[in-house]
Amino acid sequence: MGQFEKISEHIWIMHAEHDTDRPIIAAIAGERRTLMLDGGNSALHAQQFKEYLVAQGVRLPDLVVLTHWHWDHSIGVHAWNIPIISHSETAKVLTDLKKIEWTVAALEFLSKDEIINDESMGHILKEYGDPSSIEIAVPDVLFQNNLLIELGGVTCEVLHVGGDHASDSCFVYVNEDSVLFLGDALAPSVYGGPRKYTSSGFLKLMSIMHQFNAEIFIESHGVPTERKQFLEEIGAWEKLAQLVENYQNNSDFILKELAGSSI
Ligand SMILES: [Zn+2]
């Protein structure tokens, strides 16, 4: 798998890189406008994707939408120097983060305060070396529930879904390509104490996900996956969450049910 890929008629992506926790970033190009999905984790990350888009002859992004505030999705966004669209809660967190003077001590403080964690701190230091070059951009266009973005023959729906991972998480559905970007929404919480999932939160996300008739599903730190495979894989988790929901925390019942099934 290369670093970059055109995954459907209107979508080009830069694949996730786990070394410094870079998520997938994408350009969705319509006839009039190109929408960037997430900003990247640094200006370097953004620059590498920009060079690829230029080489491919793709119109450079006019707008960028953030799936949630987490550093790896948002810190690179300033480098695009274009209007930033986000959920209002994403904007609120980034407005607070903009006040920080970025030093190693500041990162340690954020980690101690569980706003980020030690793993993220390590990734930030590896991506940046010196964190003083971190620049936070504040979003320009805010929404509460959902938003349609018309790019010229391509419509993207941005939908606030929340969940355990980050309460500002959004899905982005590219209608004409039947591609659903899930951000990190299906992942467990990573900040604010030990990682955790709630069955009700996960099942709510599943019911929203099933409302989109997507052919390709994209989790930010995974790889784009075709419908059949994705639903099979996520179906195992969905079943487990349903069991937890049905039997609450009665692990004997849950284990018994699991033993009788294929997951
Ligand atoms: Zn995240």
Boltz pocket constraint, residues with backbone or C-beta under 6 A from the ligand:
constraints:
  - pocket:
      binder: B
      contacts: [[A, 68], [A, 70], [A, 165], [A, 166], [A, 184]]
      max_distance: 6.0
